[in-house]
Amino acid sequence: MYISLARKYRPKRFADVAVQSHVSNTLKGAIARGRVAHGYLLCGPRGVGKTTLARVLAMALNCDNKTPDGEPCGVCPSCQRIWSGSASLDVVEIDAASNRGVDDARDLRERAMYAPSGDNHYKVYIVDEAHMLTREAWNALLKVLEEPPPRVVFVFATTEPQKIAQAAAPVLSRLQRFDFKRIGPADVRARLASVLETEHVESTPEALAMLARAADGSMRDALSLTDQTLSLGEGALTAERVREALGLIAEDEYLAVFDLIATRNAAAIFPAVARLVDEGADLGAFLGGLADILRAALAIALGDATGGLAELSDRTREALAQRADQLDSGDLLRMLSAITELEPRFRRSGQQQMLVETMLVRFALMDRTLSLEEVLRGLGPDDGEGRSRAAAPARPPVSPPSSPRTVNTEPAASVAPAAPPSPQRAFESASPAAASPPPDAARPPISVAALRERWGDIVGRLRAEGRLTLVAALEHATATEVSPAGEITLELAPDHGHMEQPIANASRELLAAIAPVLEGGTRVRVRVPAAPPVRDGATRRLTAESVKAERLSSLRRRDPALDAAVRELDLELMD
């Protein structure tokens, strides 16, 4: 009869249990020194050796031929029965998932009162999935765990110890707790190589790496997946065979998507994702694999030649090294952060394909986005020492509410003395030399009408340069006056007064964008009219009609020609 690899190669000695030496050495030492406790709690992920160590402990306690250091022999009839899970008078395994009630706990308590079969033997009760026991069941076991019968050992195994803490916190103080580690890929690969060598099966390092990665820290899963792959056919264990048996996504698919992102080919994202879906690929697994590829690319970009992942094949690592200069490390870091933020809601979403597509398109268009550092840098000009003026106080003291408020925008190097109070304060910025037009340029002179006519072109220039903060502010500004000396007056509505500082900080850039379009602009003045005062004792109530009326009134104030037409022709503006 065929025995699965996970059962056939289950360890029979403490020394054979991979990675968990901190647990096995302690248990072995307790047996050798006669310091065996009456209760143990084994915690850790699935497939890391909790039940296996519990059985080895039971074998060592009941083995007549154990070594002086506490290792069981593994070949005597008692060891064979316990190791195989056959019926034994002294070792009882209980699945708490199906025996979780108070009656089952009382039965266990009564059975624990019976003495073991031999003078040198122990009664060992192994309770798997212990977190499934109810609060009442734990309460029924509390007394026997506090004052156990002689030569009785309880071993509880669980993957969720926090549930035990919530249901029966007093129990934890009656048990010795051991936390098991996840098994790393290197240890999994070494164990698989040893098993396959014993089975006389050839394997490639890439295939073992793929199996170790798919096992996700579980040795039992690794052996089961290997068994599954070997069932596919005869011959050597190759990467293609593993990929076919487990339905994994080829690394070439990840590289193809990486190339689409690097070349900013957003249009090709949709057919690429559709092809993966048609092939039956798990999009959740695709996200995880893509994250590994991006992580490896980031590691290579930062100087780690191994790519940060030993599971990657040499061919993939070389391909990423060749593409190291195609994506900036900052972009790679933002991509990884986006995938991390997407994962929690990805599993709950009914539109997983759309989420993946939009995320990849965002990656491909990342060259059209700005980082927070760039936005902050754009809020203020440089002071000549690499520091932005954005960190300076945002506004001067606020003037009385009855007068319009403004902020001075003179460069820091040419701060003028404070002017006496006036009905309005203005943004003023000297025109830079770069903004002066070429002598042979054919441009119309600057005026209010010309400025309003070419305003869209000016804003478009700034948007193309990536001055998004300034563009957002200018969308709420209206040109109201141009002096003979070229001083441009922009007006902001009182409810958009917070836009004044971005315009102040970027007034040089605004003049530089105006210069190729209109001739004669020298300074920028921004005016923010004061909001109309509210009568004492009166409360202004905002309604949809009042908001609409205020918006239309503001439109008329911005455009004198429109206001005159409404008055002369008795027109009614529609929102």
Steps between C-alpha positions, in 0.01 A plus 500: 500500500629842404578740786512872429832678537369713788423185701792291379762760593346626823785537756548229764755684709531846652808570292311434175244778554608789279554853636325442835818423696401743778200276571650156436813566705292622795267198492787259457684659793190480718477122435871443561493692830164375622336844486200412286211743551138391521379732223639656181352747252652482150419806285590578142393497134372186337745240380800608710523191726267553798324162485822330392688627806206401721526144367879492537455618860250218563739251338789616720291482820391142426810360325687230687814549289535878497846649507643671811440840342127432459476389134251215424627200312224517239501123431348335807132393485392791723678756281362346182141511625523859617682620188247342264201625698375147583309418815708527815400457862717785617469757219167650398462755219186714500378734230350798682323615185255209532530438876469851634212491746487481878397131493811412298717689750341314794562169328865596448529599865360165618729300269801689634443348844606154379866406545729427200559143386859478625691619800732712290235620257296820476143565399524762224193685370561691176222752428528643148329825392464588866362847426174333390415396858216697654531714811302239695732222384806692618334563833438126535871433438625778723511298822673196351759729335563669834532176701563217248531133590856362513671406173240676283604753233266725299622642168282765331579604143348810340544745216306776678616539861328838530162323495606290799603819679157647433302190600705368791782731609557315833598186308809665354663532842467124549688408180848542359467687172726445195471717189603330177676686218405507135735285295712706262533422127862389538408235760207385288722465192759304697235262637341448158838432342572235765159334454525496119852358519368219721216444250756493213335795321710766329403863551610847393574784746236716332232232552591463868490879540151515348375224731652672805336826402161336448525324839504838677694384807326161543713186469192279481365709212837482324503120514135481391563732204804293403287187513244670280763603245654153484157358422495695174750273330837332501839656466683784662324763705530818291362852531265447205364186666443680830334792325266269308410290804432794732354741246761767572549812289820498298762756594505614136146633550619719786793625292262582214281711732815660645604601148156652431532711815860600424417605141184689613287287268173541691281391207653150499414442866140400432571220247783371722271467804222354283740233376586404858132474587430288189778264607332457839771677699429596859522880506577494871799276433594728210510801733725311739734391221512850353587638843789253520627610159477870589666432835785320325533787251514749789766294677709487181456875447626561854809285445397148610625270226295204630176685437387450859326172413685170486188338349543686172668316220837622376344581163237725658756668722721575198198636310421738785864609521485596132190708568639667813516847343147494353314584823603733778535351849247754629244382243565137594447582866170676425384201295572261785313728741201509264487119478520475880213747539290321236524148642258537796209612282601288201382178666163653581443662163267366231698687233845355545596525135410868490704569814806333349457681167460844655797445729726394211382792285584732789847344511545552126393866529714570805718736298200734482453516875682700762643381825426686822856631507454651154174663603659652808796613293264673261327693778788740534808620309845404615680743732833435339612246758280209396222586748148571388318808619198283552628433851481873579191651662218462253341842553579839654271637769137509392357843426164618637201317352368820345786523248622262230792279606817439302847355551833644383681278252828684459797260494673453835816667374319830430254545782362855495416701811148458626254727322240701689153348537296516182165363383678212331832317517652356184720215382793649316775313321766643274512344159800265467745540224399167355147628453601791277392427143742462212532816296366341182193334659164614361276526804205726570533753784362392834153616597204373698318387187807333352586336831152355538501382137837319536447389862430141395832483310690637798345251742564220249871587490522479878311169505741354244792608721349311794408811703179339617473693827525832318253383233245409766531849650480681165176322411336712770668829403371767262702775330338832587761769416826556310682828568695688232818383671400132451377430853241220484225492761335163568196470722398206719155461649495518882418130526815417299732729694711201606631485143694826541818346643555244218475786248735713709760228519488428127455852359829476308382182331171670409680794339727259314191324358341832397813638327490272189132587447459870588753783507552741787418310822724620783328434831214301648252637749241273661198653667267318742190712573366482850182304554192718563446545874210327671264729690519480876251259642431348160589150398564427135327182390651315207252353257527363148340818365736730693806307385376518139435873527843563651667301223318693225575831674867412516493417129359843422764670714778320315370590152396869466377446143267225617375716785427789261315270260283364781408852614436647155311207348326387822639147464469214750806283559443124526735289714 
